């Protein structure tokens, strides 16, 4: 899954059940909700173009990232 994070960065993440456990999964994260909201742009290989366009981005940007 690929998402545009609240800070504008692109992250590619595994599904939670496939990801190895890390400390930040169990430790409380201060100010975690004040950053905004992460937005998925690729799920199961499908690009969500409407989400890209709503962020003034396009597929060219995605491929460059």
C-alpha positions in Angstrom: 0.0 0.0 0.0 1.3 3.5 -0.8 0.1 6.6 1.1 0.7 10.3 1.1 1.4 11.1 4.7 0.1 14.2 6.4 3.6 15.8 6.1 3.5 15.3 2.3 5.9 12.4 2.0 5.1 9.2 0.1 5.4 6.0 2.0 5.0 2.5 0.8 3.9 0.2 3.6 3.2 -3.5 4.0 -0.2 -4.5 5.3 -0.1 -4.6 9.1 -0.4 -8.4 9.2 2.7 -8.7 7.0 4.8 -6.0 8.8 7.2 -7.0 11.6 6.3 -5.5 15.1 8.3 -2.4 16.1 8.4 -0.4 19.3 6.3 2.4 17.9 3.5 -0.1 17.3 3.0 -0.5 21.1 4.3 2.7 22.6 2.0 5.7 22.7 2.9 8.3 20.1 2.7 11.9 21.4 0.9 14.3 19.1 0.1 11.5 16.7 -3.3 13.1 15.9 -2.1 16.6 15.4 -0.2 15.9 12.2 -3.2 15.5 10.0 -4.3 12.4 8.2 -2.4 9.9 6.0 -4.1 9.3 2.7 -3.8 6.0 0.7 -3.0 6.4 -3.0 -2.2 2.9 -4.0 -4.0 -0.2 -2.6 -3.5 -3.7 -4.1 -1.7 -2.1 -7.0 -4.5 0.2 -7.9 -3.6 3.9 -8.1 -6.3 6.2 -6.6 -6.1 9.0 -9.1 -8.8 11.1 -7.4 -6.7 11.2 -4.3 -3.6 12.3 -6.2 -5.5 15.0 -8.0 -7.1 16.2 -4.8 -3.6 16.8 -3.5 -2.5 18.6 -6.7 -0.4 15.6 -7.7 -0.3 13.2 -10.6 1.0 9.8 -11.7 4.2 11.4 -13.0 4.9 12.6 -9.4 4.1 9.2 -8.0 6.5 7.4 -10.4 9.3 9.9 -9.7 8.9 9.3 -5.9 
